[in-house]
Amino acid sequence: MGRKDHLLQTFLYAVSFLGQTAISVVNLGMVFFLKNTLGLRAELVGIFAASCSVTYCISLILGKHIVTSLKPLHALGISTAGMIACTAGIVLLEHPAAALVLYLCFGFFMALFWPPIMGWISRGRESRDLGRSISRFNVSWGIGIIVGPYVAGLISEVSPARALWAAAGIFAFVCVIAAIASTFIADVRTAPSRKTLKRTSIPADASTPLRYLCWVGLFTGYFIFGISMNVFPMFALDVLAYPESRIGFLLFLRGVTSAFGFYLLGKTHYWHGSVRSIFTLQAITSLLGIFLALSLGYAGLIVFMLIFGLCFSHLYSFSIYHGVSGSVDREFRMALHEAVLTSGIFLGSSLGGVLYAQAGFQWTMVLSAAVGFLGLCIQVALYRSRIKTDTAL
């Protein structure tokens, strides 16, 4: 890796870490803000907390032409500025209707943030080089998942509004870093849009059909992730009577093992093209739902968070690696990747919130296990149907 490429990658990893930290603070801080400050019921919190996933998912698909027309630096500036405005508005207005509208808008600006960065990081990389870059990117935002919930839990124990202000401050810091980097790193300032790249270079597509199996695994992994982020905190507050800081610590543990898993995957390549790895991790993730349904003590929660973090890192890495490997339009593939995971979060949060309010947390985890095993069946069916003959998406 040359010095210029190293500086560019370092900038992108830093932005990924800070961006994910801020987003994680917003996501968990919103749960506490909606419940404790605005006084919404559990089922409404679950649906409300997942609302920005709707606009995020829609924007990822319908906003393809906007993303591909923008230089990555411009997309980064617009998205962070928009997320600052939405987060600050939620706190200042302190009204359910206003919070809903602004949180929906927050999802739109997130759709301008992740795909350009993810496509930027993977440009011109394949095989082990691609695997290493993806691993470093995953570790970067994975550390953000470690820090974000823990910070949100600590600050929300004092005031959920302060947690949201902290997130807005982190987004502002991203803008400052981007401005400085664009001055001193030419590749940050001159990186072309995807539309410009497609006009100047038309390489052959060599995509792998394993991406379909991985997208199924990504959906189920994020279904459980949505429950852990938006439903579990309510259960821990209402039933277990845990303080916000302890809830943040449990989510912190999941983030630690996720980051550790991302690091290990970057040091190995056994999973590149391995169908057995895809099936194995899907099965383990599904079994975790049954485990937590049968063990709701503090020790059981710790075990769940630690193992789920490792499974989560694998499912995510499988999807992003096989999604962009050999692809021509990597920004769009990353948009599809984000759309799949977002639909998982939304359904996990909304369906999980409704089921939790009606039947309790144990049945919510049984639902997560059922979704996981259904995903495994779909993966097996796809593999047996000779997906190797697919046409590149």
N, C-alpha and C positions, 0 to 999 in steps of 0.2 A: 504494500500500500504506500503510495507516494505521500509526501508531506501535505500537498494540497488536498488530496483525498482524505487524509487522516483528519485534517482540520474540519473539513466539511462534515465527515461522519461524526466527529466529536460534537459539533454544533447540533446535529440532528438528534443525537442521543440525549444531549442535555435538554433540548426542547421536548423530546418525548417524555423524559422523566418529569419535568416541571408541569407539562400539560396534563399528564395522567394524575399527578399528585393533586392538582387543582380540581380536576374533574371528579376524582374520588372524594375529595372534601365536599364538593357540591352534592354529590349523590347521597352520601351518608348524612351530611348536614341537613339536606332537604327532608329526609325522613324525620329527623328530630324536630326540624322547624315546623313541618306540617302537623306533627302529632302534639308537640308541646307548646308551640307558639300559636298556631292557628286552630288547634283543637279538633282536627279531623279524625274520623273513625278509622279503624284498622284497614277495612276493605277499601276505603277511599284513599288512604295513604298508599296502599299497594298499587292501585290503578293510577293514582296521581303521579307517584314516583316514577312509573314506567311511561308516563305520557310523552316525555321528550324523546323516548325511543321511537315513537311513531313518526314524528317529523324527521328524526335522524335517519330512519330507514327509508322513508319516502324520498328524502333529499339525496341520499346516496345514489338512488337509482335514477330519479327524474332530474337530478342536478348534474348528471354526468358531463353535459356540454359546458356547464359553468366551470366545473373543476378542471376539465381538460384545456379550457381556454385561458386559465389563470396561470401566471408563473407561480411556482411553489411559494416563493417569498411573499407574494401578494396575497395568496390564499391564507398563509399563516397570519399575516397582519389583520386581514378582515375578520378571520375566525376568532382570534383572541380578543380583539376589540369588541366584537359582538357578544362574546361570552362574559366579558366584564360588565357590559351594559345590562345584560339579562340578570346576572347574579345580583348586582347592586339594586336593580329595580325591584326584585323580589323582596329584598330586605326593607327597602324604603317604603314601598306601598303597603306591605303587610296585609294583603287581602287575598283570599283563596282564588277568586276569579283572575286577578292580575297575576298571581303566582303561576296559575295554570298557563296563561297566554305566554308569559315570559319563559317558562320552562319548556314550552313547545318550541319557542324561538331558539332557545339554548341548543336544542337538538339540531336545528338547521345549521347553526354555526359550527357545531362539532363535526358535521358532515363536510365542512370545508377545511377542517383541521387534519384529520387522520389520513385519508387516502393520499393526498399529495405527499405527506411525509413518508408514508410507507412505500409508495412508488419511487420516491426520490432515493431512499436508502437502497432499494434493490436494483436500481438502474444499472444495466450492463454486467450483472453478476449472475452466475450459474453455479450449480453443483456445490462443492464445499465452500467456495467463496460466498455464495448466496446463503448457505446454512450459517456461516459465521456471522454475516451481517445481520441476518434475521435474529440470531441468538443475542447479539449485542443490543439490538433494538428492543427485543423482548425483555432482556434484563433491565434496560433503562426504564421502560414504562412499568415493568414488574416491580421495580423498587418504588415507583410512584404509588402502586397499589399497596405496598407495605406501609409507606409513610402516610399516605392520604387518609385512610380510615382511622389510623391511630391518632393523627392530629385532629381529625374531625371529632372523634370521641372525646378527647381531652378538652378541646375548646367548647364543644357543645354542652358539656357538663356545666360550664359557666354560662354559656348563651349560644343557642344555635345560630343566631344572627351573626355573632362574631365569627363563627366558623365560615359562614358564607362570605363575609368580608375578607377573611384570610384567603379564601380561594380567589376572589377578585384581585387581591394583591399579587398572588402568584402569577395569574394571567398577565398582569401589568408588567411583571418582571420578565416574562417571556417576550413581550414586545420590546423591552429595553435590550435584551440579549440579541434579538433579531436585528435591531437597528445597528448595534455595535458590530455584529458579525457581517452584515452586509457592507459595512465600511472597510473592514480589514480582510475579508475572505471573498475574493472575486467570484468563486463558484457559487456562493450563496446569492450574490446579486445578479449573476448572469444566467442562472439555471433556467432553461426554456420551459415553456408549457408543453404538456403532452401533445397538444395539437401541432405545435411547431416541430417536435421530434418526429411525429408521424409523417410530416411533409418531407423531411430531410432523410429519413431512413425507414425502409420497409422490410425488416427481417422476416424470415419464415417462422411461423408459429410451431412450437414443439411442445405443446401443453400435455400434461399427464392426466388421464381420466381418474386417477386416484383422488383428485380434488373433490369429486362428488362424495366419496366415502368420508373424506375429512370434513366437508361442510356439514354433513349429518352429525358427526361427532361434535363439531363446534357448536351446533344448535343446542344439542342436549347438555353440553358442558355449561353453556351460558344460561340455559333454563335453570339449572341448579344454582349458578352464580347469581341470577336475579333473585332467587329465593333467599340466598345467603346475605345479599346486600340490602334487600328491601323488606323481606318478611321476617327473617330471623331477628333483626334488631327489635322489632315490635314484640315478638315472643319473649326475647330476653328481658325486655323492659316490663311487660305485663305479667308474665308468668314466673320467670326466674328472678325477677326483681334485681337484675344486674344494673350497676351504674353504667353510664355511657362509656366511661373509660375502660371498663372490663370488656364491653362489647367491641370497642375499637381494638383492644388487645387481641381478642380472638380472631378478628379479621386481619390483624397485623400478622398473626401466625400463618394464616393462609397465604398472605402475600410473600412471606419469607420463603416458604417452600416453593412457591411459584417461581420466584426469582432464582432460587437454587436450581430448579428444574430447567429453566431457560439456559442457565450457565452450562449445565451438564450437556444439554442437547447441542450447544455450540461447540463442545469439545469432542463430540462423537458424530458418527454418520451412519450408524447401523440402522437408523430409522428412516433414512432416505429411501423411499420406494418400498418400505416394508409393510405389507398388508397385515402380517401377524401383529405388528405393533399397534396398528390402528384398531384391530378387533380387541386386543388384550386391554388396552387402556379404556375402550368403550365399556367393556364388561366390568372392570374394576370401578369405574365411575358410577355405573348403575347400581352396583352392590352397596356403594356408600350411602345411598338414600335409604336402603333397608337398615343399614347399620345405625344411622342416626335416629331412625324411627324407633329403634329398640333401645337406644342408649342416649338419654337426654341429660345425663349428669355432666358436670364440668369437665371431667376427664374424657368422657365420650366426645364432647364438643371439641376439645383440643385435638384428639386423634383424628376426628373428621376433618378439621381445618387443615391439619398437616398433610394428610393423604390427598385430600381434594386439591390442595395447592399443587402437588406434584402432577396429578392427573390433568388439572387445568392447563398447566404449562405444556404438557404433551399435546393435548387436543388443539390448543391454539397454534402451537408450532407446526403441527401436521398440516393444518388448514392454510396457514400463510405460506409455508414452503411449497406445498404441492399446488397451491393456487397460482403463485407467480412463476413457478419453474417453467421455463420454455415459453412463457406468454409474451405477446407483443404489447398488449395494452395493460400494463401492470397497475396503473391507477384504477382502472375500471375493475380489475380483479380484486383489488383491495377494497373497492367500494362494495363488491358483492360479498366479500369476506365480512366486512363490517355490517352489511345488511343482514346476513345470516345470524351473526352473533347478537345483533340488536333485536331481531325478532325473538330469539331465545330469551333475552333479558325481559322483553316486554311480556311475553306469555308466562314466563316464570314468575314475574312480579305480580301481574294482574290475576292470573288464575290461582297462583299461590296465595295471594292476599285474600281472595274470596274464599278459598277452601279453608284457610287458617281461621278466618272469622266464623265460618260455619261449623267446622269439624275439629279444629285444633292443628297444632304444628306436626304431630306425628303423621296424620293423614296427608299433610302437605308433602312430607318427605317420601311417603309411599307413592304419591303422584310423581315426584321427581324420578324415583326408581323405575316406575312404569314407562315414563317417557324415555329414559335411558335404554331400557331393554327393547322398546319399540325401535329406537334408533339403531340398535345392534342388528335387529332383524332386517331393517331396511338396508343396512350396509352389506349384509350377507347376500341379500337378494340382488343388490346392484352388482356385486362382485360376480355372482353366479350368472348374471345376464350378459357376461362378456363385455363389460364396459370398455375394454381395450379397443373396441372398434369405434369409439365415440368420435364425434367431430368437435374440434376446438370451439369453445363457447366464445 
